[in-house]
């Protein structure tokens, strides 16, 4: 079993290939959230904190933090957001930015052990982010794309995962601190997109034994009734080896608890029952 340990100020979260699914809350992201953009522009973190609190209440174990929008100075804003979150909540953070300088600035002020979202197999990404992850003791998400783009061959995606793991270990990062993202793509654009990703999940799980994440809502982009599509895909992904999806906990927590129960990861249905006692009206 592979265990990735993340920490907030004091709270520890273990992502375990043999354990229950860990939910990484996706909602602190300005994409399609105009209110978050406008409040962040004003350096008002009240709405961001509201999103954090509602996700934690809905069973998020880790919070993804993305403050990117056009024109933003995320090198300044991301660390400010991290400080605000950690002043109010004790939960591990997943730092989400394409800007390595913003990631490093956030890691400098973060307490505990964070997750970097993300490193990929492009040489520039490996060279810029692996030393930063090592210096600050962060775990990383390894995205299976490289300088040639995104391949539709699951075996090639597996080889990219192997490359990221090998380079990370060589850079001084522990193997268990590399979580693989198999690239969930829109099924509306490619009918085989989900099958390719599911096969990649299975290959990474069976051959490498690593923890696996993905932004599962990507697959239903442009389609109606997205929640049903996302839930069906999520259940299949968990069966194949997904351990820590990045998603809206309000929409997937019930499915995750049910999947853990079915896969014998919830003895006597304790977590499943606790979830519904917590979320259902009295």
C-alpha positions as CSV (number, residue, x, y, z in Angstrom):
1,X,0.0,0.0,0.0
2,X,1.1,3.6,-0.8
3,X,0.4,6.3,1.8
4,X,0.7,10.0,1.1
5,X,0.5,12.1,4.3
6,X,-0.7,15.7,4.1
7,X,-1.0,18.1,7.1
8,X,-2.7,21.4,7.9
9,X,-1.5,23.2,11.0
10,X,-2.0,20.1,13.1
11,X,-4.6,17.9,11.2
12,X,-3.1,15.0,9.3
13,X,-4.8,13.4,6.3
14,X,-3.6,10.0,5.0
15,X,-4.3,9.2,1.4
16,X,-4.0,5.4,1.3
17,X,-4.3,3.1,-1.8
18,X,-6.0,0.6,0.5
19,X,-8.0,3.0,2.5
20,X,-11.2,5.2,2.1
21,X,-11.4,7.8,-0.6
22,X,-10.1,11.2,0.3
23,X,-12.0,14.2,-1.1
24,X,-10.0,17.2,-2.3
25,X,-12.5,20.1,-2.5
26,X,-12.4,21.9,-5.8
27,X,-14.6,25.0,-5.1
28,X,-12.0,27.6,-4.3
29,X,-11.5,28.3,-8.0
30,X,-12.5,31.5,-9.8
31,X,-13.6,29.7,-12.9
32,X,-17.3,30.3,-13.3
33,X,-17.4,32.0,-9.9
34,X,-17.7,35.7,-10.6
35,X,-18.2,36.5,-6.9
36,X,-14.9,34.9,-6.0
37,X,-13.1,36.9,-8.7
38,X,-14.5,40.2,-7.5
39,X,-13.9,39.5,-3.8
40,X,-10.3,38.3,-4.5
41,X,-9.6,41.4,-6.6
42,X,-10.6,43.5,-3.5
43,X,-8.4,41.3,-1.3
44,X,-11.7,40.3,0.5
45,X,-11.3,36.7,1.6
46,X,-14.7,36.3,3.3
47,X,-16.4,34.5,0.3
48,X,-13.3,32.3,-0.1
49,X,-13.6,31.4,3.6
50,X,-17.3,30.7,3.2
51,X,-16.5,28.3,0.3
52,X,-13.9,26.6,2.5
53,X,-16.3,26.2,5.4
54,X,-19.1,24.7,3.3
55,X,-16.7,22.2,1.7
56,X,-15.3,21.1,5.1
57,X,-18.9,20.7,6.4
58,X,-19.6,18.6,3.3
59,X,-16.7,16.2,4.1
60,X,-13.8,17.7,2.2
61,X,-10.5,16.3,3.6
62,X,-8.2,18.6,1.7
63,X,-8.9,22.0,0.0
64,X,-7.6,22.8,-3.5
65,X,-6.7,26.6,-3.6
66,X,-6.8,28.3,-7.0
67,X,-6.9,32.1,-7.2
68,X,-6.1,32.4,-10.9
69,X,-8.1,34.8,-13.1
70,X,-7.0,37.1,-15.9
71,X,-4.6,39.8,-14.8
72,X,-4.0,38.3,-11.3
73,X,-0.7,38.6,-9.5
74,X,-1.0,35.1,-8.1
75,X,2.5,35.2,-6.7
76,X,1.2,37.8,-4.2
77,X,-2.4,36.6,-3.9
78,X,-1.9,32.8,-3.4
79,X,0.2,33.2,-0.3
80,X,-2.3,35.7,1.1
81,X,-5.2,33.2,0.5
82,X,-3.2,30.4,2.2
83,X,-2.6,32.6,5.3
84,X,-6.3,33.5,5.5
85,X,-7.4,29.8,5.1
86,X,-4.9,28.5,7.7
87,X,-5.8,31.3,10.1
88,X,-9.4,30.0,10.1
89,X,-9.2,26.3,9.3
90,X,-7.0,23.4,10.2
91,X,-7.0,21.4,7.0
92,X,-4.3,20.4,4.5
93,X,-4.1,22.5,1.3
94,X,-3.6,21.6,-2.4
95,X,-1.8,24.6,-4.0
96,X,-3.2,25.0,-7.5
97,X,-1.4,27.3,-10.0
98,X,0.5,27.0,-13.3
99,X,2.9,29.6,-11.9
100,X,5.9,27.9,-10.1
101,X,6.7,31.3,-8.4
102,X,3.2,31.5,-6.9
103,X,3.5,27.9,-5.7
104,X,6.9,28.6,-4.0
105,X,5.6,31.9,-2.5
106,X,2.6,30.0,-1.0
107,X,4.8,27.2,0.3
108,X,7.0,29.7,2.1
109,X,4.0,30.8,4.3
110,X,2.1,27.5,4.5
111,X,2.0,25.5,7.7
112,X,2.1,21.7,7.6
113,X,2.6,19.7,4.4
114,X,0.9,20.8,1.2
115,X,0.1,19.1,-2.1
116,X,1.3,20.9,-5.3
117,X,-1.2,20.8,-8.2
118,X,0.6,20.1,-10.4
119,X,3.8,18.9,-12.0
120,X,3.8,17.3,-15.5
121,X,6.4,15.4,-17.5
122,X,7.5,18.4,-19.5
123,X,11.1,19.1,-18.8
124,X,10.5,22.7,-17.8
125,X,7.9,21.7,-15.3
126,X,10.1,19.0,-13.8
127,X,13.1,21.3,-13.5
128,X,11.1,24.2,-11.9
129,X,8.8,22.4,-9.5
130,X,10.6,19.3,-8.2
131,X,13.3,21.3,-6.4
132,X,10.6,23.5,-4.9
133,X,8.6,20.4,-3.7
134,X,11.8,18.9,-2.2
135,X,12.8,22.1,-0.4
136,X,9.5,22.6,1.3
137,X,8.6,19.0,1.8
138,X,5.5,19.1,-0.3
139,X,3.8,16.2,-2.1
140,X,3.1,16.6,-5.8
141,X,0.4,15.7,-8.3
142,X,2.0,14.3,-11.5
143,X,0.0,15.1,-14.6
144,X,0.5,12.6,-17.4
145,X,1.4,14.9,-20.3
146,X,4.7,16.0,-21.7
147,X,6.2,18.2,-24.4
148,X,4.3,16.3,-27.0
149,X,0.9,17.0,-25.4
150,X,-1.7,14.5,-24.3
151,X,-1.6,11.0,-25.6
152,X,-4.7,8.8,-26.0
153,X,-2.6,5.6,-25.4
154,X,-3.0,4.4,-21.7
155,X,0.4,2.6,-21.9
156,X,2.1,5.9,-22.9
157,X,0.3,7.7,-20.1
158,X,1.6,5.0,-17.7
159,X,5.2,5.7,-19.0
160,X,4.8,9.4,-18.3
161,X,3.7,8.6,-14.8
162,X,6.8,6.4,-14.4
163,X,8.9,9.2,-15.7
164,X,7.5,11.7,-13.2
165,X,7.9,9.3,-10.3
166,X,11.5,8.4,-11.3
167,X,12.5,12.1,-11.7
168,X,10.8,13.0,-8.4
169,X,12.6,10.3,-6.5
170,X,15.9,11.3,-8.1
171,X,15.2,14.9,-7.0
172,X,14.9,13.8,-3.4
173,X,11.1,13.5,-3.1
174,X,9.7,10.3,-1.5
175,X,8.0,8.0,-3.9
176,X,4.8,8.0,-1.8
177,X,4.6,11.8,-2.2
178,X,3.8,11.5,-5.9
179,X,0.1,11.3,-6.7
180,X,-0.7,10.6,-10.3
181,X,-3.4,12.4,-12.4
182,X,-4.3,10.2,-15.4
183,X,-6.0,13.1,-17.3
184,X,-9.8,13.1,-17.3
185,X,-10.9,14.6,-20.6
186,X,-14.3,15.6,-22.0
187,X,-16.3,12.6,-23.4
188,X,-18.3,15.1,-25.6
189,X,-15.1,15.8,-27.6
190,X,-13.9,12.2,-27.7
191,X,-16.1,9.2,-27.2
192,X,-13.1,7.1,-26.0
193,X,-11.8,9.8,-23.5
194,X,-13.2,8.2,-20.4
195,X,-12.3,4.7,-21.3
196,X,-8.7,5.8,-22.0
197,X,-8.5,7.5,-18.5
198,X,-10.1,4.5,-16.7
199,X,-7.6,2.2,-18.4
200,X,-4.8,4.5,-17.3
201,X,-6.1,4.5,-13.7
202,X,-6.1,0.7,-13.7
203,X,-2.6,0.6,-15.1
204,X,-1.2,3.0,-12.5
205,X,-3.0,1.2,-9.7
206,X,-2.0,-2.3,-10.7
207,X,1.6,-1.7,-11.9
208,X,2.8,1.3,-9.9
209,X,0.6,1.1,-6.8
210,X,0.4,4.9,-6.5
211,X,-2.4,7.2,-5.2
212,X,-4.4,8.7,-8.0
213,X,-6.4,11.9,-8.4
214,X,-8.3,13.6,-11.1
215,X,-10.7,16.5,-11.7
216,X,-13.6,14.2,-12.4
217,X,-16.1,16.9,-13.6
218,X,-13.9,17.5,-16.7
219,X,-15.4,14.5,-18.4
220,X,-19.0,15.9,-18.7
221,X,-18.1,19.4,-20.1
222,X,-20.7,20.6,-22.6
223,X,-23.3,17.9,-21.8
224,X,-26.7,18.1,-20.0
225,X,-27.3,16.2,-16.7
226,X,-23.7,16.5,-15.8
227,X,-24.1,15.2,-12.3
228,X,-25.3,11.7,-13.4
229,X,-22.4,11.4,-15.8
230,X,-19.9,12.5,-13.2
231,X,-21.2,10.1,-10.6
232,X,-21.2,7.1,-12.9
233,X,-17.6,7.9,-14.0
234,X,-16.6,8.6,-10.4
235,X,-17.9,5.2,-9.2
236,X,-16.0,3.4,-12.0
237,X,-12.8,5.4,-11.3
238,X,-12.9,4.4,-7.6
239,X,-13.3,0.8,-8.5
240,X,-10.3,1.0,-10.8
241,X,-8.1,2.8,-8.2
242,X,-8.9,6.4,-7.8
243,X,-8.0,7.5,-4.2
244,X,-8.3,11.3,-4.0
245,X,-10.6,13.0,-6.5
246,X,-10.7,16.8,-6.9
247,X,-14.4,17.5,-6.8
248,X,-17.3,19.4,-5.2
249,X,-17.8,17.5,-1.9
250,X,-21.4,18.5,-1.7
251,X,-22.1,16.5,-4.8
252,X,-19.9,13.5,-4.4
253,X,-19.5,12.8,-0.7
254,X,-22.6,10.5,-0.6
255,X,-21.3,8.5,-3.6
256,X,-17.8,8.3,-2.1
257,X,-19.1,7.0,1.2
258,X,-21.3,4.4,-0.6
259,X,-18.4,3.3,-2.8
260,X,-16.1,2.8,0.3
261,X,-18.8,0.8,1.9
262,X,-19.3,-1.5,-1.1
263,X,-15.5,-2.0,-1.5
264,X,-15.2,-3.1,2.2
265,X,-13.4,0.1,3.3
266,X,-16.0,1.1,5.9
267,X,-16.4,-1.6,8.6
268,X,-20.0,-1.9,9.8
269,X,-21.0,1.1,7.6
270,X,-19.8,3.6,10.3
271,X,-18.7,6.3,7.9
272,X,-21.7,5.9,5.6
273,X,-24.2,6.2,8.5
274,X,-22.2,9.1,10.0
275,X,-22.4,11.0,6.7
276,X,-26.1,10.7,6.5
277,X,-26.7,11.5,10.1
278,X,-24.6,14.7,9.6
279,X,-26.1,15.8,6.2
280,X,-29.7,14.8,6.3
281,X,-32.2,17.2,8.0
282,X,-33.4,16.0,11.4
